[in-house]
Amino acid sequence: MYRLYEDDGVTAQYKEDFAYVAVKMNTTETEIHINAEIEGNFTLPYDTAAFILPQGEKRKLIIDSAEYKSGDQIYLKQEEI
């Protein structure tokens, strides 16, 4: 799992106002499964992300149970902790 920490980068509110973007990945011979979750009370300055696969990658890209192509924009849904 990869966890990205986000805050406003300006104020000293990083202990109270923050978010984590957690990305989990599992792979098989035919599929790449990615689950992205956002936790926290900081509103991210973006609401989409894109996952870019290496050129020549043939496996299906499954993000949060839906199939995508490399580079497609996905919408991130934030849940408050």
Secondary structure as a PSIPRED ss2 file (coil, helix, strand):
# PSIPRED VFORMAT (PSIPRED V4.0)

   1 M C   1.000  0.000  0.000
   2 Y E   0.000  0.000  1.000
   3 R E   0.000  0.000  1.000
   4 L E   0.000  0.000  1.000
   5 Y E   0.000  0.000  1.000
   6 E E   0.000  0.000  1.000
   7 D C   1.000  0.000  0.000
   8 D C   1.000  0.000  0.000
   9 G C   1.000  0.000  0.000
  10 V C   1.000  0.000  0.000
  11 T C   1.000  0.000  0.000
  12 A C   1.000  0.000  0.000
  13 Q H   0.000  1.000  0.000
  14 Y H   0.000  1.000  0.000
  15 K H   0.000  1.000  0.000
  16 E C   1.000  0.000  0.000
  17 D C   1.000  0.000  0.000
  18 F C   1.000  0.000  0.000
  19 A E   0.000  0.000  1.000
  20 Y E   0.000  0.000  1.000
  21 V E   0.000  0.000  1.000
  22 A E   0.000  0.000  1.000
  23 V E   0.000  0.000  1.000
  24 K E   0.000  0.000  1.000
  25 M E   0.000  0.000  1.000
  26 N E   0.000  0.000  1.000
  27 T E   0.000  0.000  1.000
  28 T C   1.000  0.000  0.000
  29 E C   1.000  0.000  0.000
  30 T C   1.000  0.000  0.000
  31 E E   0.000  0.000  1.000
  32 I E   0.000  0.000  1.000
  33 H E   0.000  0.000  1.000
  34 I E   0.000  0.000  1.000
  35 N E   0.000  0.000  1.000
  36 A E   0.000  0.000  1.000
  37 E E   0.000  0.000  1.000
  38 I E   0.000  0.000  1.000
  39 E E   0.000  0.000  1.000
  40 G E   0.000  0.000  1.000
  41 N C   1.000  0.000  0.000
  42 F C   1.000  0.000  0.000
  43 T C   1.000  0.000  0.000
  44 L C   1.000  0.000  0.000
  45 P C   1.000  0.000  0.000
  46 Y C   1.000  0.000  0.000
  47 D C   1.000  0.000  0.000
  48 T E   0.000  0.000  1.000
  49 A E   0.000  0.000  1.000
  50 A E   0.000  0.000  1.000
  51 F C   1.000  0.000  0.000
  52 I C   1.000  0.000  0.000
  53 L C   1.000  0.000  0.000
  54 P C   1.000  0.000  0.000
  55 Q C   1.000  0.000  0.000
  56 G C   1.000  0.000  0.000
  57 E C   1.000  0.000  0.000
  58 K C   1.000  0.000  0.000
  59 R C   1.000  0.000  0.000
  60 K E   0.000  0.000  1.000
  61 L E   0.000  0.000  1.000
  62 I E   0.000  0.000  1.000
  63 I E   0.000  0.000  1.000
  64 D C   1.000  0.000  0.000
  65 S C   1.000  0.000  0.000
  66 A E   0.000  0.000  1.000
  67 E E   0.000  0.000  1.000
  68 Y E   0.000  0.000  1.000
  69 K C   1.000  0.000  0.000
  70 S C   1.000  0.000  0.000
  71 G C   1.000  0.000  0.000
  72 D C   1.000  0.000  0.000
  73 Q E   0.000  0.000  1.000
  74 I E   0.000  0.000  1.000
  75 Y E   0.000  0.000  1.000
  76 L C   1.000  0.000  0.000
  77 K C   1.000  0.000  0.000
  78 Q E   0.000  0.000  1.000
  79 E E   0.000  0.000  1.000
  80 E C   1.000  0.000  0.000
  81 I C   1.000  0.000  0.000
